[in-house]
Amino acid sequence: MNFIKEFWEFLKVRKKYWLLPIIIVLVIFGGLIVLTQGSAVAPFIYTIF
């Protein structure tokens, strides 16, 4: 949680709020890959891309 707090402070100080959507999308895609690896849902996820 310390990393998230420091990252949020960095965004506030540097006024780089445009980075937030990029980070959120990367985290969602990373979580999707981790959760679907080795499951029956994986072939359906790969057809999206």
Jmol script that loads the backbone (N, CA, C; Angstrom):
load data "model"
ATOM      1  N   MET A   1       0.821  -1.194   0.000  1.00  0.00           N
ATOM      2  CA  MET A   1       0.000   0.000   0.000  1.00  0.00           C
ATOM      3  C   MET A   1       0.865   1.258   0.000  1.00  0.00           C
ATOM      4  N   ASN A   2       2.080   1.169   0.484  1.00  0.00           N
ATOM      5  CA  ASN A   2       2.958   2.324   0.521  1.00  0.00           C
ATOM      6  C   ASN A   2       3.284   2.816  -0.888  1.00  0.00           C
ATOM      7  N   PHE A   3       3.470   1.869  -1.822  1.00  0.00           N
ATOM      8  CA  PHE A   3       3.760   2.232  -3.201  1.00  0.00           C
ATOM      9  C   PHE A   3       2.603   3.013  -3.810  1.00  0.00           C
ATOM     10  N   ILE A   4       1.382   2.574  -3.552  1.00  0.00           N
ATOM     11  CA  ILE A   4       0.210   3.252  -4.106  1.00  0.00           C
ATOM     12  C   ILE A   4       0.087   4.662  -3.541  1.00  0.00           C
ATOM     13  N   LYS A   5       0.358   4.793  -2.251  1.00  0.00           N
ATOM     14  CA  LYS A   5       0.296   6.115  -1.619  1.00  0.00           C
ATOM     15  C   LYS A   5       1.353   7.054  -2.211  1.00  0.00           C
ATOM     16  N   GLU A   6       2.574   6.558  -2.376  1.00  0.00           N
ATOM     17  CA  GLU A   6       3.631   7.374  -2.956  1.00  0.00           C
ATOM     18  C   GLU A   6       3.342   7.719  -4.412  1.00  0.00           C
ATOM     19  N   PHE A   7       2.782   6.776  -5.155  1.00  0.00           N
ATOM     20  CA  PHE A   7       2.442   7.030  -6.550  1.00  0.00           C
ATOM     21  C   PHE A   7       1.363   8.107  -6.652  1.00  0.00           C
ATOM     22  N   TRP A   8       0.367   8.050  -5.773  1.00  0.00           N
ATOM     23  CA  TRP A   8      -0.692   9.054  -5.771  1.00  0.00           C
ATOM     24  C   TRP A   8      -0.125  10.430  -5.432  1.00  0.00           C
ATOM     25  N   GLU A   9       0.788  10.486  -4.485  1.00  0.00           N
ATOM     26  CA  GLU A   9       1.429  11.761  -4.139  1.00  0.00           C
ATOM     27  C   GLU A   9       2.235  12.304  -5.328  1.00  0.00           C
ATOM     28  N   PHE A  10       2.919  11.414  -6.038  1.00  0.00           N
ATOM     29  CA  PHE A  10       3.664  11.821  -7.232  1.00  0.00           C
ATOM     30  C   PHE A  10       2.730  12.423  -8.267  1.00  0.00           C
ATOM     31  N   LEU A  11       1.577  11.776  -8.508  1.00  0.00           N
ATOM     32  CA  LEU A  11       0.621  12.291  -9.479  1.00  0.00           C
ATOM     33  C   LEU A  11       0.095  13.656  -9.070  1.00  0.00           C
ATOM     34  N   LYS A  12      -0.162  13.840  -7.775  1.00  0.00           N
ATOM     35  CA  LYS A  12      -0.684  15.122  -7.306  1.00  0.00           C
ATOM     36  C   LYS A  12       0.348  16.232  -7.426  1.00  0.00           C
ATOM     37  N   VAL A  13       1.586  15.940  -7.038  1.00  0.00           N
ATOM     38  CA  VAL A  13       2.627  16.971  -7.043  1.00  0.00           C
ATOM     39  C   VAL A  13       3.016  17.343  -8.476  1.00  0.00           C
ATOM     40  N   ARG A  14       3.214  16.345  -9.310  1.00  0.00           N
ATOM     41  CA  ARG A  14       3.657  16.586 -10.686  1.00  0.00           C
ATOM     42  C   ARG A  14       2.514  16.904 -11.644  1.00  0.00           C
ATOM     43  N   LYS A  15       1.261  16.779 -11.175  1.00  0.00           N
ATOM     44  CA  LYS A  15       0.061  17.023 -11.981  1.00  0.00           C
ATOM     45  C   LYS A  15       0.049  16.162 -13.243  1.00  0.00           C
ATOM     46  N   LYS A  16       0.327  14.889 -13.059  1.00  0.00           N
ATOM     47  CA  LYS A  16       0.327  13.936 -14.167  1.00  0.00           C
ATOM     48  C   LYS A  16      -0.859  12.983 -14.034  1.00  0.00           C
ATOM     49  N   TYR A  17      -2.045  13.568 -13.968  1.00  0.00           N
ATOM     50  CA  TYR A  17      -3.259  12.767 -13.820  1.00  0.00           C
ATOM     51  C   TYR A  17      -3.566  11.945 -15.066  1.00  0.00           C
ATOM     52  N   TRP A  18      -2.994  12.292 -16.191  1.00  0.00           N
ATOM     53  CA  TRP A  18      -3.234  11.546 -17.412  1.00  0.00           C
ATOM     54  C   TRP A  18      -2.611  10.150 -17.350  1.00  0.00           C
ATOM     55  N   LEU A  19      -1.669   9.917 -16.419  1.00  0.00           N
ATOM     56  CA  LEU A  19      -1.063   8.595 -16.272  1.00  0.00           C
ATOM     57  C   LEU A  19      -2.002   7.593 -15.598  1.00  0.00           C
ATOM     58  N   LEU A  20      -2.952   8.102 -14.824  1.00  0.00           N
ATOM     59  CA  LEU A  20      -3.821   7.224 -14.045  1.00  0.00           C
ATOM     60  C   LEU A  20      -4.632   6.253 -14.909  1.00  0.00           C
ATOM     61  N   PRO A  21      -5.296   6.676 -15.992  1.00  0.00           N
ATOM     62  CA  PRO A  21      -6.025   5.692 -16.815  1.00  0.00           C
ATOM     63  C   PRO A  21      -5.122   4.632 -17.437  1.00  0.00           C
ATOM     64  N   ILE A  22      -3.911   5.013 -17.807  1.00  0.00           N
ATOM     65  CA  ILE A  22      -2.986   4.043 -18.398  1.00  0.00           C
ATOM     66  C   ILE A  22      -2.608   2.984 -17.374  1.00  0.00           C
ATOM     67  N   ILE A  23      -2.315   3.397 -16.162  1.00  0.00           N
ATOM     68  CA  ILE A  23      -1.946   2.461 -15.103  1.00  0.00           C
ATOM     69  C   ILE A  23      -3.115   1.544 -14.762  1.00  0.00           C
ATOM     70  N   ILE A  24      -4.323   2.097 -14.704  1.00  0.00           N
ATOM     71  CA  ILE A  24      -5.506   1.292 -14.382  1.00  0.00           C
ATOM     72  C   ILE A  24      -5.738   0.216 -15.438  1.00  0.00           C
ATOM     73  N   VAL A  25      -5.619   0.584 -16.718  1.00  0.00           N
ATOM     74  CA  VAL A  25      -5.814  -0.391 -17.799  1.00  0.00           C
ATOM     75  C   VAL A  25      -4.745  -1.478 -17.734  1.00  0.00           C
ATOM     76  N   LEU A  26      -3.501  -1.106 -17.465  1.00  0.00           N
ATOM     77  CA  LEU A  26      -2.437  -2.105 -17.361  1.00  0.00           C
ATOM     78  C   LEU A  26      -2.668  -3.073 -16.203  1.00  0.00           C
ATOM     79  N   VAL A  27      -3.156  -2.548 -15.079  1.00  0.00           N
ATOM     80  CA  VAL A  27      -3.444  -3.408 -13.925  1.00  0.00           C
ATOM     81  C   VAL A  27      -4.603  -4.352 -14.232  1.00  0.00           C
ATOM     82  N   ILE A  28      -5.625  -3.855 -14.914  1.00  0.00           N
ATOM     83  CA  ILE A  28      -6.770  -4.714 -15.271  1.00  0.00           C
ATOM     84  C   ILE A  28      -6.328  -5.827 -16.213  1.00  0.00           C
ATOM     85  N   PHE A  29      -5.543  -5.486 -17.246  1.00  0.00           N
ATOM     86  CA  PHE A  29      -5.072  -6.517 -18.176  1.00  0.00           C
ATOM     87  C   PHE A  29      -4.155  -7.517 -17.481  1.00  0.00           C
ATOM     88  N   GLY A  30      -3.293  -7.052 -16.605  1.00  0.00           N
ATOM     89  CA  GLY A  30      -2.421  -7.955 -15.864  1.00  0.00           C
ATOM     90  C   GLY A  30      -3.205  -8.899 -14.975  1.00  0.00           C
ATOM     91  N   GLY A  31      -4.205  -8.362 -14.280  1.00  0.00           N
ATOM     92  CA  GLY A  31      -5.057  -9.205 -13.441  1.00  0.00           C
ATOM     93  C   GLY A  31      -5.843 -10.211 -14.254  1.00  0.00           C
ATOM     94  N   LEU A  32      -6.301  -9.787 -15.417  1.00  0.00           N
ATOM     95  CA  LEU A  32      -7.050 -10.688 -16.299  1.00  0.00           C
ATOM     96  C   LEU A  32      -6.176 -11.838 -16.768  1.00  0.00           C
ATOM     97  N   ILE A  33      -4.945 -11.547 -17.107  1.00  0.00           N
ATOM     98  CA  ILE A  33      -4.024 -12.602 -17.548  1.00  0.00           C
ATOM     99  C   ILE A  33      -3.714 -13.568 -16.410  1.00  0.00           C
ATOM    100  N   VAL A  34      -3.485 -13.040 -15.225  1.00  0.00           N
ATOM    101  CA  VAL A  34      -3.158 -13.902 -14.083  1.00  0.00           C
ATOM    102  C   VAL A  34      -4.343 -14.782 -13.710  1.00  0.00           C
ATOM    103  N   LEU A  35      -5.543 -14.210 -13.714  1.00  0.00           N
ATOM    104  CA  LEU A  35      -6.725 -14.973 -13.296  1.00  0.00           C
ATOM    105  C   LEU A  35      -7.157 -16.018 -14.309  1.00  0.00           C
ATOM    106  N   THR A  36      -6.905 -15.789 -15.599  1.00  0.00           N
ATOM    107  CA  THR A  36      -7.380 -16.727 -16.615  1.00  0.00           C
ATOM    108  C   THR A  36      -6.327 -17.730 -17.054  1.00  0.00           C
ATOM    109  N   GLN A  37      -5.124 -17.611 -16.550  1.00  0.00           N
ATOM    110  CA  GLN A  37      -4.071 -18.535 -16.969  1.00  0.00           C
ATOM    111  C   GLN A  37      -4.370 -19.944 -16.464  1.00  0.00           C
ATOM    112  N   GLY A  38      -4.444 -20.871 -17.385  1.00  0.00           N
ATOM    113  CA  GLY A  38      -4.691 -22.258 -17.031  1.00  0.00           C
ATOM    114  C   GLY A  38      -6.148 -22.579 -16.759  1.00  0.00           C
ATOM    115  N   SER A  39      -7.051 -21.699 -17.139  1.00  0.00           N
ATOM    116  CA  SER A  39      -8.465 -21.982 -16.896  1.00  0.00           C
ATOM    117  C   SER A  39      -9.184 -22.213 -18.221  1.00  0.00           C
ATOM    118  N   ALA A  40     -10.453 -22.565 -18.121  1.00  0.00           N
ATOM    119  CA  ALA A  40     -11.258 -22.821 -19.314  1.00  0.00           C
ATOM    120  C   ALA A  40     -11.667 -21.526 -20.003  1.00  0.00           C
ATOM    121  N   VAL A  41     -11.475 -20.394 -19.358  1.00  0.00           N
ATOM    122  CA  VAL A  41     -11.869 -19.112 -19.930  1.00  0.00           C
ATOM    123  C   VAL A  41     -10.799 -18.574 -20.877  1.00  0.00           C
ATOM    124  N   ALA A  42      -9.580 -19.068 -20.766  1.00  0.00           N
ATOM    125  CA  ALA A  42      -8.456 -18.546 -21.528  1.00  0.00           C
ATOM    126  C   ALA A  42      -8.699 -18.517 -23.045  1.00  0.00           C
ATOM    127  N   PRO A  43      -9.228 -19.559 -23.671  1.00  0.00           N
ATOM    128  CA  PRO A  43      -9.444 -19.473 -25.128  1.00  0.00           C
ATOM    129  C   PRO A  43     -10.391 -18.345 -25.531  1.00  0.00           C
ATOM    130  N   PHE A  44     -11.350 -18.027 -24.691  1.00  0.00           N
ATOM    131  CA  PHE A  44     -12.285 -16.942 -25.008  1.00  0.00           C
ATOM    132  C   PHE A  44     -11.623 -15.574 -24.857  1.00  0.00           C
ATOM    133  N   ILE A  45     -10.717 -15.451 -23.912  1.00  0.00           N
ATOM    134  CA  ILE A  45      -9.993 -14.189 -23.727  1.00  0.00           C
ATOM    135  C   ILE A  45      -9.069 -13.945 -24.903  1.00  0.00           C
ATOM    136  N   TYR A  46      -8.407 -14.980 -25.399  1.00  0.00           N
ATOM    137  CA  TYR A  46      -7.474 -14.815 -26.499  1.00  0.00           C
ATOM    138  C   TYR A  46      -8.179 -14.436 -27.795  1.00  0.00           C
ATOM    139  N   THR A  47      -9.436 -14.792 -27.957  1.00  0.00           N
ATOM    140  CA  THR A  47     -10.155 -14.413 -29.171  1.00  0.00           C
ATOM    141  C   THR A  47     -10.488 -12.928 -29.186  1.00  0.00           C
ATOM    142  N   ILE A  48     -10.510 -12.295 -28.026  1.00  0.00           N
ATOM    143  CA  ILE A  48     -10.779 -10.857 -27.966  1.00  0.00           C
ATOM    144  C   ILE A  48      -9.619 -10.093 -28.597  1.00  0.00           C
ATOM    145  N   PHE A  49      -8.410 -10.567 -28.390  1.00  0.00           N
ATOM    146  CA  PHE A  49      -7.241  -9.877 -28.914  1.00  0.00           C
ATOM    147  C   PHE A  49      -6.845 -10.458 -30.240  1.00  0.00           C
TER     148      PHE A  49
END
end "model"
wireframe off; spacefill off
backbone 0.3
color backbone group
